[in-house]
Amino acid sequence: MTRARVLAATALAAVAALFVSLMLVPVLFGASQFMFGGGGAGSAGCVDTSGASTQPGTSDDARGIPANYLSLYEAAGKQYGIPWNVLAGIGRVETVHGTSGEQGVKSGTNYAGAGGPMQFLKATFDSFAVDGDHDGKKNLYDPADAIYTAAAYLKHNGAPQRMKTAIFMYNHSWDYVSLVLDWAGKYAKGAYKVVQSNGVDCQDDELPANASGMIQQIIAFAMAQRGKRYIFGAAGPDAWDCSSLLQAAYKSVGLDIPRTTFEQWPFGQKIPKGQEQPGDLVFFNSGPGTSSDSPGHVGMVIGKNRMVVARCSLCVPNIGVTPYDRGDWIGVTRPLATKQLKSQLAHLTAAGQNGG
């Protein structure tokens, strides 16, 4: 093959590769809504977290746990809603419930700088330390303080609803997670089921029964986006910010509301606190640049003290159902009570009656 033909063939191959890559881009972006979750109201992808904090009985294997440690695991687990056997699994893997003779268990630190029966780095312990025995001290090497601190740390990282995630945050190794849960299963009487919610909890999967069909459709659209990403400025379909999610939810039934939080706040009719209803928008102070007259964050009411909201890029999940009765709450508005939406509803109704 001549040099000219080689160059021509190479160029043709490059063009073909570029064409294939361009064809793949929209496919991959479209598929991302499945990779990043999504499930929604009535979806089979929800996880039942109602029993996540259940405290199992003790198995025969649990008899090998020192009595004082077993008592502490059970007490701390009950207080923080963490199955006690998971705390015991961590204690077993880390220091065999404080009986290991390795450096860093009774004093000092190990090769990684961790110490105590639950093997905390000092900085982590200081941030989450709990006085488990109420002696006025928080001691890294005191089993009561260490075990209660471990429970608080797991809780902070998502347990018991996201147990695997919380254990992984304790020690960044999936082999470690598997080993802890293996011991947790041995210590529990009967079968122990680990709860790992993806952010779509079954108890939050119900649509409000007292809402109209249109409101249910609006809420169903928003809830169907749970598990997807929050990206500031995004407007779907694979990612949303707080206000674009709600604009799209209303748009799904043919109603137009403003795009941004700053525009949505003055748009709707103000509703007194305590009189909010499903479909109303609830607004919050989001820090610098926002105020009681210019809120920077918004969610949608789905029921008493429950809202569906695109939270933030670091929140777990990014989009989910959370309480709205909190300290930064500014107010509530009702878009459907405005002249604009009443007019839009009238046109939609007329069009429907005329078959248009």
N, C-alpha and C positions, 0 to 999 in steps of 0.2 A: 504494500500500500504506500502511495506517495505521501510526502510530508503534507501536501495540501489536503489530501483526502483524510489523513489522520486528524488534522486540525478541524476539518469540517465535521467529521464524525464526533469528535470531542465536544464541539460546540452544540451539535444536535442533541447529544446525550445530556448536556447541561440544561438546555432548554426543556427537554422532556422531564428532567428531575424537578426543575422549577415549576413546571406545569402541575406535576403530581403533588408537589408540596403545597401549591396554592389550592388545589382541590381538597387537600387534607385539612387545611386550616379551618374552614367552616365546620367540617365534620367533627374535628377535635373540640372546637369551641362549643358546638352543639352538644357533644357528649359530656362536656364538663358538668352540665347540670345533673347528670347521673353520678359522676365521680364525686361530686361534692354534696350528694344527698338531695333532699327535696321532699320526700314524703309529705303528706298533708292531712287535712281533716279526713278521718275515715280511712287513712292509708294503712296498709298491712305492715308498713315499715316502722311503726311506733314500738316503743319498748315500755313494758309495764314496770314502773319504778316504785309502785306502791309498797312493795315488800322489801325494798332495798336495805332498810335498816333493821330487818328482823334479826333477832339474836338466837342462833341455833343452840340446841342442847350440846352437851359434851359427850364425845365418843370415848371408847376405851383408850385410844391413843392420847387423849387429853390428860390422862392420869399421869403421864410422864412429865407434865409441866409442873414446876414447883408451885405449891399451894398459894404462896403470896403473889406470884406472878399471875396465876390463873385468876385470882380474885381481882387483881388490878386490870387485867385484860377485859374481864366481864364488866367491871364498874365503868371503866373509861369508854368501852364500846356502847354501853347503855346511855351514858351521858351525851356522847357525840353522835349517836345514831350510826356507828360503825360496827358491823358484825365483829364481835370480840375475837372470833377465830382468825380474822385477817390480821389483827394486831398480834395475835399469837404466832401467826405464820411469819410475820416480819421479825418478831423476837427470836423465833427459832432459827431463821436463816442468818440473822445478824450475829447473835452471840449465844445461841442455845439457851435462851432465857436467862442471860446473865451468868451462866456457869462456865463459859469459855475462859480458858486461862490466857488467851491472846492479849497482847499489848493493846491498851485503849479501852478495855471493858470496865475495869475497876478504877483506873487512873490513866492519865496521859492520853495519847491518841494513837491510832493505827497509822499505817503507811500513807493513807489518804487524808489524814487529818481528822478522822471521825472518832468520837469517843462515847462512852456510856453503853448501857445495855441495849439501847435502840440505835446506837451508832449515828449520832448527829454530828455534822460539822458545827463548830461553835457559832458561826454566824447564823445558821439556820435555826439552831436551838434558841439563840437569843431573840430571834424575830418571832418565834411561835411558842416560847416557853410557857408552861402551865405549872402552877404550884399544886401538883396532884394530891399531896397529903396535907395541904393547908398548914404547913409549918412556918410559913412566912419566907421560905426560900425556894429558889428555882435552881435545882442542882442537876447538871447533866448526868451525873452518875447515880442519882437517886432513882430507883425503878419506878416509883409512883410518878415523879415529875417527867421522866423520860417516856413512859407509856402514855400518859395523858397528853403530852406534847405530840407524840406520834399520831394520836387520834385527831388532835386539832389540825395537824399538818395535812393529814389525809383529807379531812373535811374541807380544808382550804383549797385543795386541789381537785375537788369534785366528787369525793366519796360521800355517800355510798352509791349515788346514781351513776357515777362514772368510775367504778372501782379500779379497773385495769389502768386507766389514765392516772389515777391518784397514786397507785403503787409504782408506776413507771416514773412519776415525778420524784418519788422517794429515792429511787436508784435507777438511773437511766439505762436499763437493760431489760429487754423482753424476756430473756432467760431468767432474770431475777423475778420478774412478775410471775412467770410460770411456776417457779420454785415456791414462792410465797403462797400462791393459790393452791399448789399441791398440798402443802402442809395445812393450809386453812381447811381444805377438804377432808384431810385426815382427822383433824381435831373436831369437826362438826359431827353431830349425831345425825345420821341420815344423809341424803344428798344435799350438797351445798351448791346453790346456783348463783353464779357471779352476775351482777347487774352492770351492764355497760351501755348506757343510753347514748344514742347519737344526737340527742337534743330534741327528738320528737317523742315526747312522753305520752303514753296512751291516756293518762288521766287528763291531759290537756287537749285531747283529740276530738272532744265533743263540741259541736256547734251550739250556740245559745238557743234553747228551745223557745224562749219568749220573744225571739226576734222575727221580723218579717222575712219572707223568702228572699227579698232583694238584699237585706242586710246579711243574711246567712251566706249568700253568694259572694258578697264583698269580703266577708271574713274568711270564707273558705279559700278564696284566691290567696289572701295574705298568708294563711296558715300553710298552704301548699308550698310556700317558698321556704319553709323552715329547713334548716340544714344547709342552705346555700350560703354564699359568702356575702359579707358586708364589705363594700368598697365605696369610699366617699365619692360621690358624683356618678356612681353607676346607676343605670336605669333599666336593668334586666337584659335578657331573661335569666342569665346565670348568676348575676350578682346585683345587689340593690344597696341604696343607702336608706336612712330612716324615712325620708319623705317620698322618695320615688316609689318605695314599696306601697305606700298608702295611696298615692296618686294612681298607680297601676291597678290596685284593688278596686277603686271606684270606677276606673276606666273599664274594668272587666264587665260591668253592667251598663256601660254606656254613659257614665256620668263623669264630668270634668271638674277636677279641683286643681288648685295651683300646684306647681312642681316642688317648691322648696318649703322648708319649715317656716322660714321668715314670712313667706306669702300665705301659708296655710293658717297661721295663727290669727291674723285679722279677717280671714275669709269666713270662717264658720261663726255660728251664733254661740256666744259664751254660755256655758252651763254651770250652775253652782256646784261646788264640790259635794258629792254624795248623791247627785241626781244624774250622774252619767249613765249612759245606756250603751248596749252593743252597737258598734259602728262609729261611736264618737271618737274624736281624736284627743289624746291626752299629751300635754306638753311639759317639757322639763328645761331647767337651766342647765346648760352643758358647759359652763365655765366661762373663761375670758371671751368677751365679745357678745355675750348673751345676758339677758336680764329678765325681770318680771314682765317687761313690756316687749321683749324680743327674745323668746325662747329659742334654743338651738337644737332641740331634740324632740321627737314625736313618736308616739305609738298609737295603736288602735285598741279600744276597749272591746273585749269579747265576753266579759262577765264581771262579777264582783271581784275587784282588786286583781284582775287578770287582763293582760294585754298581749297582743302579738306585736313584735317590734324588731326592726333591724338594729341591733345593738351597737356593735363595734367590731373591727377587724380582729381584735385579740380576744373577744368574748367567746365563751363556749356555751351554746352554739352562737354563731354570728347572728343568726335570726332565730328567734324562739318565743316562747310564752313565759312571761315573768310578771311579778306583782307591779302595780303602778303607784300604790300608796307609799311613797317614800319622800325623803326630806327635800329633794330638789323639784318636786312637783309644783308647777306654776298654774296650770288650769286646764279646762276641758272645753272643746267646741263641738258643735253639731253641724256638720256640713249640710245634712239633709233638711235643716230648718231654714236655709238661706233662700232668698228669692231666686238666685241663679239655678240652684239644683231643683227647686220646685218647678221652675219653668222647664228645665231639661226633662224632668219626670213627666210633665204634662205632654211634651212633644213625643216622648217615648211611648207613653200610653196611647196617644192618638195614632201614632204610627202602627202600633200593634193592633189596634182595633180596625184600622184600615187595611191591614195586611201588608203594610209597607215595611 
